[in-house]
Amino acid sequence: IVLFLFMLCAAIFLTLHVRVGLNQELSLPKGSYMLDYFAALNKYFEVGVPVYFVTTAGYNFSTVDGMNGVCSSVGCYNNSMTQKIQYATRFPQV
């Protein structure tokens, strides 16, 4: 019982000190070209971690409807994924 209580307290203590997020460089293989990209982002922009949005499996990007569902330029759907993200950045309280 004493060992269980000790491990429970240690787990709670260590859980409160865990940093949120994953270092991007740790998630890539050592020879990846993305390492240079992340290094340039950190050096020149210093705006924080980029955000990536992943679509579910089976989303069809080869059709016009599929492309308009995720694009953010003229002619895209008003409710496309990137249009919603852009709207959320303008009105974060909505």
Legacy VTK file of the C-alpha trace (Angstrom):
# vtk DataFile Version 3.0
C-alpha trace
ASCII
DATASET POLYDATA
POINTS 94 float
0.000 0.000 0.000
2.852 2.362 0.823
4.500 1.674 -2.538
1.207 2.297 -4.338
0.668 5.609 -2.520
4.231 6.682 -3.239
3.879 5.898 -6.955
0.488 7.627 -7.111
1.866 10.796 -5.538
4.911 10.699 -7.808
2.691 10.265 -10.876
0.481 13.203 -9.890
3.504 15.382 -9.157
5.206 14.539 -12.453
1.971 14.964 -14.430
1.726 18.557 -13.246
5.233 19.275 -14.573
4.838 17.837 -18.083
5.280 20.400 -20.865
2.485 20.596 -23.398
3.316 19.792 -27.006
5.961 17.958 -28.924
9.170 19.441 -30.200
8.822 19.409 -33.972
12.381 18.359 -34.574
11.894 15.237 -32.480
8.990 14.093 -34.617
11.014 13.982 -37.853
13.785 11.708 -39.092
17.283 13.182 -38.944
17.667 13.575 -42.713
14.314 15.244 -43.321
14.163 18.437 -45.379
11.526 19.716 -42.938
14.190 20.221 -40.270
15.619 23.116 -42.293
12.115 24.521 -42.720
11.425 24.450 -38.975
14.837 25.943 -38.229
14.096 28.842 -40.612
10.667 29.353 -39.021
12.222 29.512 -35.569
15.012 31.821 -36.693
13.178 34.329 -38.858
9.548 34.332 -37.835
9.461 33.399 -34.145
5.682 33.261 -34.159
5.304 29.898 -32.521
4.496 26.448 -33.667
2.738 26.088 -37.017
-0.631 24.398 -36.959
-1.501 21.586 -39.310
-5.028 20.415 -40.028
-5.514 16.839 -41.125
-8.517 15.637 -43.086
-10.026 12.242 -42.450
-9.174 9.281 -44.616
-11.120 9.036 -47.804
-11.406 12.745 -48.519
-11.287 13.146 -52.293
-8.973 15.990 -53.341
-9.141 15.088 -57.018
-12.641 16.488 -57.562
-13.576 20.162 -57.854
-15.873 19.858 -54.839
-13.056 18.274 -52.840
-10.610 21.037 -53.734
-13.142 23.768 -52.998
-13.816 22.197 -49.619
-10.316 22.955 -48.376
-9.072 25.911 -50.438
-8.990 29.543 -49.358
-8.777 31.561 -52.563
-11.360 33.168 -54.817
-14.051 30.749 -55.969
-13.855 28.476 -52.959
-16.825 27.569 -50.843
-17.669 29.993 -48.038
-17.734 27.092 -45.600
-14.438 25.502 -46.701
-12.037 24.377 -44.009
-9.543 27.222 -44.488
-12.293 29.836 -44.755
-13.614 28.708 -41.381
-10.121 28.881 -39.887
-9.623 32.380 -41.297
-12.992 33.444 -39.884
-12.047 32.027 -36.485
-8.861 34.120 -36.413
-10.836 37.300 -37.096
-13.569 36.586 -34.563
-12.083 34.349 -31.857
-14.975 34.907 -29.415
-17.708 33.623 -31.774
LINES 1 95
94 0 1 2 3 4 5 6 7 8 9 10 11 12 13 14 15 16 17 18 19 20 21 22 23 24 25 26 27 28 29 30 31 32 33 34 35 36 37 38 39 40 41 42 43 44 45 46 47 48 49 50 51 52 53 54 55 56 57 58 59 60 61 62 63 64 65 66 67 68 69 70 71 72 73 74 75 76 77 78 79 80 81 82 83 84 85 86 87 88 89 90 91 92 93
